[in-house]
Amino acid sequence: MTAPRWVIHLPTTLTSLDGALILANALRDSLSHVTAIDFGETTLSEEDSQFVRTRVWCDARLDGAGRCGRRDGHAGSCRPADEEPPQITATGGTEEAPPVD
C-alpha cells in the first residue's frame, strides 16, 4: 500500500477563469523542476463551488514516457508540454496576468 498523497489548496485573489488559467500555466512553467508537484492533476474551482472543478491539462500518458501537456479537451494529438507554447490568453475583463519573475 502506498502512502496517501497530499493536496495543497492555494487560494488566489483572481476573479476570472482566464486569470486562474494564466496563473496555473505560469506556476507550471516556473516550478516544473520541482518533482514533488504533479501539475498534470491541476484543477481549478470557484471559491464558493470548490466541489466543481475545471481540469487544466490533458495529462494523458504518451508513448515512451511523459504525459500530455496540452489543455484539457484539446483538438489533435497529445504532445509533451515542451513541444507547444502555452495557448492561454486572457479575454475581456479588467484582470491582468500575474507577474512572473
N, C-alpha and C positions, 0 to 999 in steps of 0.2 A: 504494500500500500504506500502510495506517495503522500508526502506532506501536503496539506492544503496550501493553495496559493492565496496571496493577499491582494486586495484591490485598493488603490489609493484614489479616493474621490477628491477631485480638485476643483472646487467651485471657482467661477470667474465672475467678472462684472459685465461680461459681454451680453448683449441683448438680441442678437440675431444668430440664426443657424450658420449663415455665411461667416460671420466673425469667429464662431466657435470652430468651424472647419479650418479656417486660416490658422488659428492658434494651434489646433491639433497637428496640422501639417508642419508648422514651424517647430513645434516641440519634437516631432519625429525627426526632422532634418537636423536639429541641433543636438539631440540626445540619442541618436541611433547607435552610438558607440557603447551605450550602457546596456549590457546584455541582460540585466535584471528586468528591463522594461519590455513588455510584449505589445508593441504598438499595433500589431495586426488585429488585436482584440479590442481596439479603441471604439468606444461608443459615446454618443452624446445624448443628453436629455435636458429638457427644460427643468428649471429649479423645482417647480411645483408638480411636475409629472415625471419623476425620476424612474418610474416603472416603465415608461415608454421611451425606448432607446433607439437612436439612429446609428447604425453601423457606419464607420467611416471608410474602411478599406476592405477590399475583396478578401484578401488573406488566404485564397485557395492555394493548396500545395502545388508547386511547379515540378515538372520532370527534372530529375537530378537533385537539386537542393533549393531550398528557399521557398518563399511564398509570394504571391502576387501582391504588389504594392499599389495597384490602381484603385480608384474609388470603387466602393461597393456599387453593384449594378452597372458596371462599365460595359460598353459595347466592344466587341472584338476579343482578341486573345488576351489571356493573362500574361503579365510581364513583371519582372522584379521592379521594385521602386526606382532603382538607379538607372533604368533604361528609359524612363519617361519623366519629363519635367512635371511638377505638380500642375494640375489644371483647376485649381481652386481660386476663384476670384470673387470678391465681394460685389454685390449688386444692390444698388439702391440704399436708402437709409443714410444715416449720418456717421455710422461706425467705420472706423479705420482699422486696418490690420495692426496688431500689436507690434511694437518694435522688436527686432531680433538682433541681438548683439553678436 
